[in-house]
Amino acid sequence: MDFETISEMARSAWVVWLALVFGSITFWAYRPKNKDRFEADAMIIFDKDNGENGGQSHG
């Protein structure tokens, strides 16, 4: 095996690896089980009882 063959195999392996990582993250993010958690996390900034935002509570 020469360097070019090894380089091509490594590139192919990275493409497959990155595709698997992207697919896994996408699957995890769009699972219906996570919907409630993500909606709750999105509302953290608007929580009046949360004093961790460092600013005054408006509204």
KOLGU-4560 file (N, C-alpha, C; in nm, 3 decimals, padded with zeros to 5 digits):
<recs>
<n_xx: 00.083 n_yy: -00.118 n_zz: 00.000 ca_xx: 00.000 ca_yy: 00.000 ca_zz: 00.000 c_xx: 00.088 c_yy: 00.125 c_zz: 00.000 mol: A seq: 1 type: MET>
<n_xx: 00.052 n_yy: 00.215 n_zz: -00.085 ca_xx: 00.124 ca_yy: 00.340 ca_zz: -00.086 c_xx: 00.042 c_yy: 00.447 c_zz: -00.012 mol: A seq: 2 type: ASP>
<n_xx: 00.100 n_yy: 00.564 n_zz: -00.002 ca_xx: 00.037 ca_yy: 00.672 ca_zz: 00.075 c_xx: -00.097 c_yy: 00.715 c_zz: 00.015 mol: A seq: 3 type: PHE>
<n_xx: -00.105 n_yy: 00.718 n_zz: -00.117 ca_xx: -00.230 ca_yy: 00.763 ca_zz: -00.181 c_xx: -00.346 c_yy: 00.668 c_zz: -00.150 mol: A seq: 4 type: GLU>
<n_xx: -00.322 n_yy: 00.540 n_zz: -00.150 ca_xx: -00.426 ca_yy: 00.443 ca_zz: -00.119 c_xx: -00.472 c_yy: 00.458 c_zz: 00.026 mol: A seq: 5 type: THR>
<n_xx: -00.378 n_yy: 00.473 n_zz: 00.115 ca_xx: -00.413 ca_yy: 00.492 ca_zz: 00.256 c_xx: -00.490 c_yy: 00.622 c_zz: 00.275 mol: A seq: 6 type: ILE>
<n_xx: -00.447 n_yy: 00.726 n_zz: 00.206 ca_xx: -00.515 ca_yy: 00.855 ca_zz: 00.216 c_xx: -00.659 c_yy: 00.845 c_zz: 00.165 mol: A seq: 7 type: SER>
<n_xx: -00.681 n_yy: 00.778 n_zz: 00.055 ca_xx: -00.817 ca_yy: 00.761 ca_zz: 00.001 c_xx: -00.904 c_yy: 00.679 c_zz: 00.096 mol: A seq: 8 type: GLU>
<n_xx: -00.848 n_yy: 00.575 n_zz: 00.156 ca_xx: -00.924 ca_yy: 00.493 ca_zz: 00.251 c_xx: -00.960 c_yy: 00.575 c_zz: 00.375 mol: A seq: 9 type: MET>
<n_xx: -00.868 n_yy: 00.657 n_zz: 00.422 ca_xx: -00.894 ca_yy: 00.740 ca_zz: 00.539 c_xx: -01.003 c_yy: 00.842 c_zz: 00.509 mol: A seq: 10 type: ALA>
<n_xx: -01.000 n_yy: 00.902 n_zz: 00.391 ca_xx: -01.105 ca_yy: 00.998 ca_zz: 00.354 c_xx: -01.240 c_yy: 00.929 c_zz: 00.349 mol: A seq: 11 type: ARG>
<n_xx: -01.245 n_yy: 00.812 n_zz: 00.291 ca_xx: -01.372 ca_yy: 00.738 ca_zz: 00.285 c_xx: -01.421 c_yy: 00.703 c_zz: 00.424 mol: A seq: 12 type: SER>
<n_xx: -01.331 n_yy: 00.663 n_zz: 00.510 ca_xx: -01.369 ca_yy: 00.628 ca_zz: 00.648 c_xx: -01.424 c_yy: 00.751 c_zz: 00.720 mol: A seq: 13 type: ALA>
<n_xx: -01.363 n_yy: 00.868 n_zz: 00.701 ca_xx: -01.412 ca_yy: 00.990 ca_zz: 00.765 c_xx: -01.549 c_yy: 01.029 c_zz: 00.714 mol: A seq: 14 type: TRP>
<n_xx: -01.572 n_yy: 01.011 n_zz: 00.584 ca_xx: -01.704 ca_yy: 01.044 ca_zz: 00.529 c_xx: -01.810 c_yy: 00.954 c_zz: 00.591 mol: A seq: 15 type: VAL>
<n_xx: -01.781 n_yy: 00.827 n_zz: 00.602 ca_xx: -01.876 ca_yy: 00.733 ca_zz: 00.662 c_xx: -01.897 c_yy: 00.768 c_zz: 00.810 mol: A seq: 16 type: VAL>
<n_xx: -01.789 n_yy: 00.795 n_zz: 00.881 ca_xx: -01.798 ca_yy: 00.828 ca_zz: 01.024 c_xx: -01.880 c_yy: 00.955 c_zz: 01.045 mol: A seq: 17 type: TRP>
<n_xx: -01.853 n_yy: 01.060 n_zz: 00.969 ca_xx: -01.927 ca_yy: 01.184 ca_zz: 00.985 c_xx: -02.073 c_yy: 01.168 c_zz: 00.947 mol: A seq: 18 type: LEU>
<n_xx: -02.102 n_yy: 01.088 n_zz: 00.847 ca_xx: -02.242 ca_yy: 01.062 ca_zz: 00.810 c_xx: -02.315 c_yy: 00.990 c_zz: 00.923 mol: A seq: 19 type: ALA>
<n_xx: -02.248 n_yy: 00.894 n_zz: 00.985 ca_xx: -02.309 ca_yy: 00.823 ca_zz: 01.098 c_xx: -02.333 c_yy: 00.917 c_zz: 01.217 mol: A seq: 20 type: LEU>
<n_xx: -02.236 n_yy: 01.003 n_zz: 01.247 ca_xx: -02.252 ca_yy: 01.097 ca_zz: 01.357 c_xx: -02.367 c_yy: 01.193 c_zz: 01.327 mol: A seq: 21 type: VAL>
<n_xx: -02.371 n_yy: 01.247 n_zz: 01.206 ca_xx: -02.477 ca_yy: 01.339 ca_zz: 01.168 c_xx: -02.613 c_yy: 01.271 c_zz: 01.176 mol: A seq: 22 type: PHE>
<n_xx: -02.623 n_yy: 01.150 n_zz: 01.124 ca_xx: -02.749 ca_yy: 01.076 ca_zz: 01.130 c_xx: -02.793 c_yy: 01.047 c_zz: 01.273 mol: A seq: 23 type: GLY>
<n_xx: -02.698 n_yy: 01.012 n_zz: 01.357 ca_xx: -02.731 ca_yy: 00.983 ca_zz: 01.497 c_xx: -02.781 c_yy: 01.107 c_zz: 01.570 mol: A seq: 24 type: SER>
<n_xx: -02.714 n_yy: 01.219 n_zz: 01.550 ca_xx: -02.757 ca_yy: 01.343 ca_zz: 01.616 c_xx: -02.893 c_yy: 01.387 c_zz: 01.564 mol: A seq: 25 type: ILE>
<n_xx: -02.914 n_yy: 01.376 n_zz: 01.434 ca_xx: -03.043 ca_yy: 01.412 ca_zz: 01.375 c_xx: -03.153 c_yy: 01.323 c_zz: 01.429 mol: A seq: 26 type: THR>
<n_xx: -03.128 n_yy: 01.194 n_zz: 01.437 ca_xx: -03.227 ca_yy: 01.100 ca_zz: 01.491 c_xx: -03.260 c_yy: 01.135 c_zz: 01.635 mol: A seq: 27 type: PHE>
<n_xx: -03.157 n_yy: 01.164 n_zz: 01.714 ca_xx: -03.179 ca_yy: 01.198 ca_zz: 01.855 c_xx: -03.259 c_yy: 01.327 c_zz: 01.869 mol: A seq: 28 type: TRP>
<n_xx: -03.228 n_yy: 01.426 n_zz: 01.786 ca_xx: -03.294 ca_yy: 01.555 ca_zz: 01.798 c_xx: -03.441 c_yy: 01.550 c_zz: 01.756 mol: A seq: 29 type: ALA>
<n_xx: -03.474 n_yy: 01.466 n_zz: 01.661 ca_xx: -03.611 ca_yy: 01.463 ca_zz: 01.610 c_xx: -03.696 c_yy: 01.350 c_zz: 01.667 mol: A seq: 30 type: TYR>
<n_xx: -03.646 n_yy: 01.279 n_zz: 01.765 ca_xx: -03.727 ca_yy: 01.176 ca_zz: 01.829 c_xx: -03.844 c_yy: 01.240 c_zz: 01.902 mol: A seq: 31 type: ARG>
<n_xx: -03.963 n_yy: 01.188 n_zz: 01.888 ca_xx: -04.078 ca_yy: 01.245 ca_zz: 01.958 c_xx: -04.061 c_yy: 01.245 c_zz: 02.111 mol: A seq: 32 type: PRO>
<n_xx: -03.984 n_yy: 01.153 n_zz: 02.162 ca_xx: -03.962 ca_yy: 01.145 ca_zz: 02.307 c_xx: -03.895 c_yy: 01.272 c_zz: 02.361 mol: A seq: 33 type: LYS>
<n_xx: -03.813 n_yy: 01.339 n_zz: 02.280 ca_xx: -03.740 ca_yy: 01.457 ca_zz: 02.325 c_xx: -03.816 c_yy: 01.587 c_zz: 02.308 mol: A seq: 34 type: ASN>
<n_xx: -03.934 n_yy: 01.585 n_zz: 02.248 ca_xx: -04.006 ca_yy: 01.709 ca_zz: 02.218 c_xx: -04.037 c_yy: 01.789 c_zz: 02.344 mol: A seq: 35 type: LYS>
<n_xx: -04.090 n_yy: 01.726 n_zz: 02.446 ca_xx: -04.124 ca_yy: 01.797 ca_zz: 02.570 c_xx: -04.000 c_yy: 01.857 c_zz: 02.636 mol: A seq: 36 type: ASP>
<n_xx: -03.892 n_yy: 01.783 n_zz: 02.635 ca_xx: -03.768 ca_yy: 01.832 ca_zz: 02.696 c_xx: -03.717 c_yy: 01.955 c_zz: 02.622 mol: A seq: 37 type: ARG>
<n_xx: -03.715 n_yy: 01.950 n_zz: 02.490 ca_xx: -03.665 ca_yy: 02.064 ca_zz: 02.413 c_xx: -03.756 c_yy: 02.185 c_zz: 02.427 mol: A seq: 38 type: PHE>
<n_xx: -03.886 n_yy: 02.164 n_zz: 02.434 ca_xx: -03.977 ca_yy: 02.276 ca_zz: 02.453 c_xx: -03.957 c_yy: 02.339 c_zz: 02.591 mol: A seq: 39 type: GLU>
<n_xx: -03.935 n_yy: 02.257 n_zz: 02.692 ca_xx: -03.909 ca_yy: 02.309 ca_zz: 02.826 c_xx: -03.775 c_yy: 02.384 c_zz: 02.829 mol: A seq: 40 type: ALA>
<n_xx: -03.675 n_yy: 02.332 n_zz: 02.763 ca_xx: -03.545 ca_yy: 02.399 ca_zz: 02.758 c_xx: -03.554 c_yy: 02.532 c_zz: 02.685 mol: A seq: 41 type: ASP>
<n_xx: -03.638 n_yy: 02.540 n_zz: 02.583 ca_xx: -03.653 ca_yy: 02.664 ca_zz: 02.508 c_xx: -03.718 c_yy: 02.773 c_zz: 02.592 mol: A seq: 42 type: ALA>
<n_xx: -03.794 n_yy: 02.735 n_zz: 02.692 ca_xx: -03.865 ca_yy: 02.832 ca_zz: 02.774 c_xx: -03.787 c_yy: 02.875 c_zz: 02.899 mol: A seq: 43 type: MET>
<n_xx: -03.668 n_yy: 02.822 n_zz: 02.918 ca_xx: -03.588 ca_yy: 02.854 ca_zz: 03.037 c_xx: -03.564 c_yy: 03.004 c_zz: 03.048 mol: A seq: 44 type: ILE>
<n_xx: -03.536 n_yy: 03.068 n_zz: 02.938 ca_xx: -03.504 ca_yy: 03.211 ca_zz: 02.942 c_xx: -03.623 c_yy: 03.295 c_zz: 02.988 mol: A seq: 45 type: ILE>
<n_xx: -03.744 n_yy: 03.246 n_zz: 02.971 ca_xx: -03.863 ca_yy: 03.320 ca_zz: 03.008 c_xx: -03.914 c_yy: 03.285 c_zz: 03.148 mol: A seq: 46 type: PHE>
<n_xx: -03.847 n_yy: 03.195 n_zz: 03.216 ca_xx: -03.888 ca_yy: 03.152 ca_zz: 03.349 c_xx: -03.858 c_yy: 03.262 c_zz: 03.450 mol: A seq: 47 type: ASP>
<n_xx: -03.963 n_yy: 03.315 n_zz: 03.514 ca_xx: -03.945 ca_yy: 03.425 ca_zz: 03.609 c_xx: -03.878 c_yy: 03.378 c_zz: 03.738 mol: A seq: 48 type: LYS>
<n_xx: -03.891 n_yy: 03.251 n_zz: 03.772 ca_xx: -03.832 ca_yy: 03.200 ca_zz: 03.896 c_xx: -03.684 c_yy: 03.169 c_zz: 03.880 mol: A seq: 49 type: ASP>
<n_xx: -03.635 n_yy: 03.173 n_zz: 03.759 ca_xx: -03.495 ca_yy: 03.141 ca_zz: 03.733 c_xx: -03.411 c_yy: 03.267 c_zz: 03.752 mol: A seq: 50 type: ASN>
<n_xx: -03.339 n_yy: 03.277 n_zz: 03.861 ca_xx: -03.258 ca_yy: 03.394 ca_zz: 03.889 c_xx: -03.117 c_yy: 03.384 c_zz: 03.834 mol: A seq: 51 type: GLY>
<n_xx: -03.089 n_yy: 03.288 n_zz: 03.751 ca_xx: -02.956 ca_yy: 03.266 ca_zz: 03.701 c_xx: -02.922 c_yy: 03.345 c_zz: 03.575 mol: A seq: 52 type: GLU>
<n_xx: -03.017 n_yy: 03.419 n_zz: 03.520 ca_xx: -02.989 ca_yy: 03.489 ca_zz: 03.395 c_xx: -02.912 c_yy: 03.619 c_zz: 03.416 mol: A seq: 53 type: ASN>
<n_xx: -02.896 n_yy: 03.661 n_zz: 03.539 ca_xx: -02.811 ca_yy: 03.775 ca_zz: 03.569 c_xx: -02.878 c_yy: 03.910 c_zz: 03.550 mol: A seq: 54 type: GLY>
<n_xx: -02.999 n_yy: 03.913 n_zz: 03.500 ca_xx: -03.065 ca_yy: 04.040 ca_zz: 03.475 c_xx: -03.195 c_yy: 04.048 c_zz: 03.554 mol: A seq: 55 type: GLY>
<n_xx: -03.264 n_yy: 04.158 n_zz: 03.536 ca_xx: -03.390 ca_yy: 04.175 ca_zz: 03.603 c_xx: -03.499 c_yy: 04.093 c_zz: 03.533 mol: A seq: 56 type: GLN>
<n_xx: -03.598 n_yy: 04.055 n_zz: 03.609 ca_xx: -03.712 ca_yy: 03.984 ca_zz: 03.552 c_xx: -03.809 c_yy: 04.085 c_zz: 03.496 mol: A seq: 57 type: SER>
<n_xx: -03.835 n_yy: 04.078 n_zz: 03.368 ca_xx: -03.925 ca_yy: 04.171 ca_zz: 03.300 c_xx: -04.060 c_yy: 04.106 c_zz: 03.280 mol: A seq: 58 type: HIS>
<n_xx: -04.164 n_yy: 04.185 n_zz: 03.289 ca_xx: -04.297 ca_yy: 04.135 ca_zz: 03.257 c_xx: -04.368 c_yy: 04.095 c_zz: 03.376 mol: A seq: 59 type: GLY>
</recs>
